[in-house]
Structures are given as C-alpha cells and as structure tokens.
Amino acid sequence: MSDIRYLDWPFFEERHRRLARELDAWAKDHVPQHHGADVDAQCRALVRALGADGWLKHAVAGLPHGAQDQVDTRAICLIRETLARHSGLADFAFAMQGLGSGAISLQGTPAQRDRYLSKVGRGEAIPAFALSEPEAGSDVGAMQCSARIEGDEAVIDGEKTWISNGGIADFYVVFARTGEAAGSRGISAFIVEAGTPGLEIARRIDVIAPHPLAQLRFSGCRVPLAQRIGEPGEGFKVAMRTLDVFRTSVAAAALGFARRALDEALHRATTRRMFNQTLADFQLTQAKLAQMATTVDSSALLVYRAAWLRDQGRTITREAAMAKLTATEGAQQVIDAAVQIWGGLGVASGVTVERLYREIRSLRIYEGASEVQQLIIARELLKDITATSRDRPSAASPTDQEPI
Ligand SMILES: Cc1cc2nc3c(=O)[nH]c(=O)nc-3n(C[C@H](O)[C@H](O)[C@H](O)COP(=O)(O)OP(=O)(O)OC[C@H]3O[C@@H](n4cnc5c(N)ncnc54)[C@H](O)[C@@H]3O)c2cc1C
C-alpha cells in the first residue's frame, strides 16, 4: 500500500482501517495486473473471487446478506479506492455488484432482498443498473422506455444503453416510465431477470477501458408486479438514492487511480536519470509532484467527508457531487502528469500509467457528468440561500428534473 496515513483520519472506525489493509494484501495476491482479451470471463472470475473471499458482502446491505445492516458508504469507498489502485476491472466488478443491487439494498422488499442480495454478496449473481437510454442520458426525465400495468404484471417496451454488465448480468434493475405523473415523477423500477422473454442484448459496446457493456432492448417484456422496487412512480427517487451512495464511490475509485498514478510518477521520477541527476531532482518535476499530492489529498478529504456524512444518516447530494467533481477531474490531471513524467513510455500500451489514462476518462461522464455535478452543487447552494432569504424569488427551487 502506498501512503496509508489517511486511514488515521477521524472519518474511519477501526474496522475500516482493518478492511483497507486486509484488502490491499488480498489484492496483491489475487488481482491480476494485466487482463487477457475476454473481458466478460475476467469480470466473472473477479466477481467470483471477490465473493468467495467475502469482499462483496460490503456491496450489499442487510445483515443476513451483507457485512452491515445498512450500506456502509465508507467501506464501499475504501474498497473501491483500494481495488482501483490495483486494477480498474477489479474495481468495476465490485462496484457493479453494489450499483446493480443498490436499489434492492436500499428499498427492496424482504422477499426481493432474500432472493437477490445474498447471491450478489457471494458473487453468485451479477446485477446491472439500467437507467440510461439513447435519448436520455444526463436528462433522465426524457426517458422513453415504458412499463404498462396489465393485471399483476408490468409489460416493458423500449431501449436502455451503456448498461454495464449488459450481457453477463443475471438480473437488471430497469427504470421505466409508468406515467403516474409527468417527467421524472412517473418512473418506476423493476427487477428483470436475464432470460425473461422480451429482453434481448441488442449490441455490445466497446470502450477505451474495456468492460462488459451493452445496449438492451425490451419488447413486450413481462415481469410480475412483485418485481417492482419501491412505490409506483417513485423510481426516480430510487435511482437518485442509489446514486447518492455510488456517486461518492465513483469519486473513491478516481482517487484510487490517482494514488496509483502518483506512486508510479514518484517511482519513475526518482529512478529515471538524465543530465547527471534524476528527474525528481528538477524543481519543475517537484512542482508537478506537489500538485499531484495536493490534488490526491483534497479529493480524499471530500470523498471521505461525503461517505462519513452519509453513514451518519445525512443527505449528501451536495457533498457527493463535490467529491465526484473534484476527484474525477483531479484524477484526470494527476494521471496526465504521471504520463508526462513517464515520457514516451507513458503512452506505451500496457504500461500502468497508459492504462490509468484510459480508465479514468469515463468516470467524468457516467453517474452524472462533471457539468451535471456543477449544476447540482450550484442548485443546492442557491436553494440554501432562497430558504434563508424570504424576500428572494425562488428561482433555484428544487425541480423534479435532477440530471444524472
Ligand atoms: C463506460 C460507461 C458505463 C456506463 N454504465 C452505465 C450503467 O451501468 N447504467 C446506466 O444506466 N448508464 C450507464 N452509463 C451511461 C452514463 O450514465 C451516461 O453516459 C451519462 O449519464 C451521460 O449521458 P450521455 O452519454 O447520454 O451524454 P449526454 O447526456 O448527451 O451529455 C453529453 C455531455 O453534455 C454535457 N452536459 C450534460 N448536461 C449538461 C448541462 N446541463 N449543461 C452543460 N453541459 C451538459 C456533459 O459534458 C456530457 O458529458 C455508462 C456510461 C459509460 C460511458
């Protein structure tokens, strides 16, 4: 493990410190640095390994299924940060077990929790979170996928895209328009098991840091109403509650990538000889390293502030957005600086900083692009102001259109 002094911060309890240290040791032995071409097989293998050795229990809530009765945001963030330092795919495998089943952890019925969470926590079932659509990414309220109620079934029609674990998932948490109200107030969430007639994988999507990703098509896909998560029309709230936890953990993953990049930069700068000294002897390099370390620490403070606050039962919309914005944008800069320090080798395929350069990019887009995080932070700020100033018009009053 690189610099672990942050584990002494007051955000953590002893179990968190132990968890981070034990996982780091486990990852050194169990997580390959390089993955082969079959990303689906590698992802399944990582889920099995993480499940078999007990790490996935932290991705789900409810004591019969998970390590804690409630979602432990700090544990999830420490695990994502640690795994991301070792391998983006290992982080992805863990994160999706949590994001894909998060709505069930937070708002599932006892029967839904019993049916799905234990298997997810043991790595025996792979979930997915299906919100985005070709015409509804940041603007979730533009969702077109629909579910009409017929007797005790919902019939789903439409498309979902950019669905991580698409193709390998055992079940999908699908958000569809049920029409109780306009915009995002008329959306409900349903669990759809893979193999349900009417659900097909329309196409695989390849991205710069490969992981299982697909577009889904629903054509008259029938699911029992018992598979609905939360109340009718409350699906948007279910999605946002899930994202409050996992948005913070995206920031933690970015932090893990940034820490690894800083480690790699320090190693290269102190060993690369030029002009009769090392690269690290130059003040221009020292300035880069100082900025990288400062960015890493500021990101870590925001990540673990948000995680700690959520574990105290607080609403963290603003704090999670600040953590994600700062940690993902900051990690991009830290990794870019690490590539620069590595010189030509920094862009050679297979070199760690080159892999990090590809892995960080999509974190600034998914679960709410950086611009969306800025809007959320500003909206929360302005909401506070209008709440305390009776004379001001409520220009920034909350709407039902929170973009992701
Ligand atoms: C690798 C990857 C994995 C993903 N996994 C999943 C998943 O598992 N499940 C799922 O449901 N979705 C997933 N997504 C989808 C992801 O959440 C969307 O890509 C994201 O919400 C952005 O939507 P979009 O791609 O349609 O971009 P758009 O909504 O078209 O936005 C394009 C760009 O516009 C800018 N922008 C957005 N809003 C504003 C604004 N108000 N003002 C100014 N600029 C703005 C941002 O820079 C944004 O990147 C994944 C995406 C990627 C890339």
The ligand as an SDF file (V2000), in Angstrom:
LIG
                    3D

 53 58  0  0  0  0  0  0  0  0999 V2000
  -18.3430    3.4050  -19.5260 C   0  0  0  0  0  0  0  0  0  0  0  0
  -19.7740    3.7890  -19.2160 C   0  0  0  0  0  0  0  0  0  0  0  0
  -20.5340    2.9740  -18.3670 C   0  0  0  0  0  0  0  0  0  0  0  0
  -21.8720    3.3180  -18.0990 C   0  0  0  0  0  0  0  0  0  0  0  0
  -22.6300    2.4660  -17.3020 N   0  0  0  0  0  0  0  0  0  0  0  0
  -23.9560    2.7450  -17.1280 C   0  0  0  0  0  0  0  0  0  0  0  0
  -24.7990    1.8330  -16.3950 C   0  0  0  0  0  0  0  0  0  0  0  0
  -24.3570    0.7920  -15.8890 O   0  0  0  0  0  0  0  0  0  0  0  0
  -26.1250    2.1250  -16.2990 N   0  0  0  0  0  0  0  0  0  0  0  0
  -26.6730    3.2550  -16.8390 C   0  0  0  0  0  0  0  0  0  0  0  0
  -27.8740    3.4550  -16.7050 O   0  0  0  0  0  0  0  0  0  0  0  0
  -25.8940    4.1480  -17.5310 N   0  0  0  0  0  0  0  0  0  0  0  0
  -24.5540    3.9160  -17.6740 C   0  0  0  0  0  0  0  0  0  0  0  0
  -23.7610    4.7960  -18.3840 N   0  0  0  0  0  0  0  0  0  0  0  0
  -24.3850    5.9700  -19.0080 C   0  0  0  0  0  0  0  0  0  0  0  0
  -23.9960    7.2740  -18.3530 C   0  0  0  0  0  0  0  0  0  0  0  0
  -24.6510    7.4290  -17.1230 O   0  0  0  0  0  0  0  0  0  0  0  0
  -24.3070    8.3670  -19.3680 C   0  0  0  0  0  0  0  0  0  0  0  0
  -23.3310    8.2620  -20.3940 O   0  0  0  0  0  0  0  0  0  0  0  0
  -24.2730    9.7550  -18.7430 C   0  0  0  0  0  0  0  0  0  0  0  0
  -25.3990    9.9360  -17.9140 O   0  0  0  0  0  0  0  0  0  0  0  0
  -24.2700   10.8610  -19.8170 C   0  0  0  0  0  0  0  0  0  0  0  0
  -25.3080   10.6580  -20.7130 O   0  0  0  0  0  0  0  0  0  0  0  0
  -24.9960   10.6890  -22.3020 P   0  0  0  0  0  0  0  0  0  0  0  0
  -23.8680    9.7620  -22.5790 O   0  0  0  0  0  0  0  0  0  0  0  0
  -26.2730   10.4550  -22.9970 O   0  0  0  0  0  0  0  0  0  0  0  0
  -24.4670   12.1270  -22.5720 O   0  0  0  0  0  0  0  0  0  0  0  0
  -25.3740   13.4500  -22.7490 P   0  0  0  0  0  0  0  0  0  0  0  0
  -26.4840   13.4480  -21.7860 O   0  0  0  0  0  0  0  0  0  0  0  0
  -25.6780   13.5880  -24.2090 O   0  0  0  0  0  0  0  0  0  0  0  0
  -24.3370   14.5600  -22.3160 O   0  0  0  0  0  0  0  0  0  0  0  0
  -23.1980   14.8640  -23.1420 C   0  0  0  0  0  0  0  0  0  0  0  0
  -22.3440   15.8550  -22.4200 C   0  0  0  0  0  0  0  0  0  0  0  0
  -23.0660   17.0430  -22.2470 O   0  0  0  0  0  0  0  0  0  0  0  0
  -22.5840   17.7310  -21.1130 C   0  0  0  0  0  0  0  0  0  0  0  0
  -23.7410   18.1320  -20.3150 N   0  0  0  0  0  0  0  0  0  0  0  0
  -24.7160   17.3500  -19.7870 C   0  0  0  0  0  0  0  0  0  0  0  0
  -25.6300   18.0900  -19.1590 N   0  0  0  0  0  0  0  0  0  0  0  0
  -25.2400   19.3940  -19.3100 C   0  0  0  0  0  0  0  0  0  0  0  0
  -25.7740   20.6400  -18.9060 C   0  0  0  0  0  0  0  0  0  0  0  0
  -26.9340   20.6940  -18.2040 N   0  0  0  0  0  0  0  0  0  0  0  0
  -25.1080   21.7590  -19.2270 N   0  0  0  0  0  0  0  0  0  0  0  0
  -23.9610   21.7090  -19.9280 C   0  0  0  0  0  0  0  0  0  0  0  0
  -23.3970   20.5760  -20.3380 N   0  0  0  0  0  0  0  0  0  0  0  0
  -24.0380   19.4220  -20.0390 C   0  0  0  0  0  0  0  0  0  0  0  0
  -21.6370   16.7990  -20.3720 C   0  0  0  0  0  0  0  0  0  0  0  0
  -20.3010   17.1710  -20.6520 O   0  0  0  0  0  0  0  0  0  0  0  0
  -21.9260   15.4540  -21.0000 C   0  0  0  0  0  0  0  0  0  0  0  0
  -20.8090   14.6060  -20.9950 O   0  0  0  0  0  0  0  0  0  0  0  0
  -22.4170    4.4880  -18.6450 C   0  0  0  0  0  0  0  0  0  0  0  0
  -21.6240    5.3080  -19.4660 C   0  0  0  0  0  0  0  0  0  0  0  0
  -20.3350    4.9730  -19.7490 C   0  0  0  0  0  0  0  0  0  0  0  0
  -19.5080    5.8760  -20.6420 C   0  0  0  0  0  0  0  0  0  0  0  0
  1  2  1  0
  2  3  1  0
  2 52  2  0
  3  4  2  0
  4  5  1  0
  4 50  1  0
  5  6  2  0
  6  7  1  0
  6 13  1  0
  7  8  2  0
  7  9  1  0
  9 10  1  0
 10 11  2  0
 10 12  1  0
 12 13  2  0
 13 14  1  0
 14 15  1  0
 14 50  1  0
 15 16  1  0
 16 17  1  0
 16 18  1  0
 18 19  1  0
 18 20  1  0
 20 21  1  0
 20 22  1  0
 22 23  1  0
 23 24  1  0
 24 25  2  0
 24 26  1  0
 24 27  1  0
 27 28  1  0
 28 29  2  0
 28 30  1  0
 28 31  1  0
 31 32  1  0
 32 33  1  0
 33 34  1  0
 33 48  1  0
 34 35  1  0
 35 36  1  0
 35 46  1  0
 36 37  1  0
 36 45  1  0
 37 38  2  0
 38 39  1  0
 39 40  1  0
 39 45  2  0
 40 41  1  0
 40 42  2  0
 42 43  1  0
 43 44  2  0
 44 45  1  0
 46 47  1  0
 46 48  1  0
 48 49  1  0
 50 51  2  0
 51 52  1  0
 52 53  1  0
M  END
$$$$
